[in-house]
Amino acid sequence: ILGSGDVHSAADALRMIRETGVDGVSAARGAIGNPWLFRQARDLAAGLPPYVPDIPAQRAAIEKHYGLACEVFGPRRAVHIIHNFGIRYARVHPQPAKVRMAFYTIRTEEEFRRLLDAWYPA
């Protein structure tokens, strides 16, 4: 049996398992902008500190997300998608407010690439 709902962090996932006795937990909205949630939950369950993605790991995830969006929706629509999801990715950046504002402003792939280079240097 899987539990679902209000899982926004690794701690939420483990708390749900502990409090309800479910076999596992699914996370949807909680993983938007934080695909590391699942690794973090495994770390916590193993008694380890949760993984914290560094800037290159964050950039890699955002680039992969953008690439997949391009494949499915085309580059023009993908910019709009990454604009919306990037706002959520910004939450794990060391300067979340500034990066969130930067994602608000992108309208083209060129602007997206400049944002990556400025805030997520390789």
Order of alpha helices (4+ residues) and beta strands (2+ residues): beta-alpha-beta-alpha-alpha-alpha-alpha-alpha
